[in-house]
Amino acid sequence: MGSIRRSKTKRRTRDLDQVHEDLSSKETVQKLSNQPLDESKPGLGQYYCIECAKYFETDFAKTVHRRGKNHKRRVRLLKEQPYSSAEADAASGLGVEKYMNFVQTYQQAKNEKEEQERQQKEGEMLVE
C-alpha cells in the first residue's frame, strides 16, 4: 500500500486555484512560458503546460497533451471562478452581504467581457 500512496503524491500537480492565480496576470504567464534552461526539469524546462502545471520532453509531446482529454478537462475547470473563503463564509451564514457584492461585481465583469467579445465579433463580420 505504500507504493500507492507514494505514486499519488509523486504525480500531484498544482491545484486549480494556484493555476488560476498564475493565469490571472500576464507577467506570470510570460514568465512561465519563457523559462530559463534548467537541466533538472524535463525538456530543460522549455515545454511547460501552464494549465496543467506539467513539463514535457519535446514540443510534440506538449502538442499531443494539449489535444488530450485531461488537458481539455483542466482548461474547462479553470474557466470557472475558484472557490474562495468569502464563499465558505457565506455558506456558513457569515458575511453574506460581502459575498453578494463580490458575486455582483464578478457577474458585471463577466457580462462586460462577453459584450466586448460580441462587439469584436460584430466588427470582424463588418470587415468581411
Summary of the structure (lengths in Angstrom):
residues: 128
radius of gyration: 19.4
end to end distance: 62.2
largest distance: 62.8
contacts: 279
relative contact order: 0.07
helix: 69%
strand: 5%
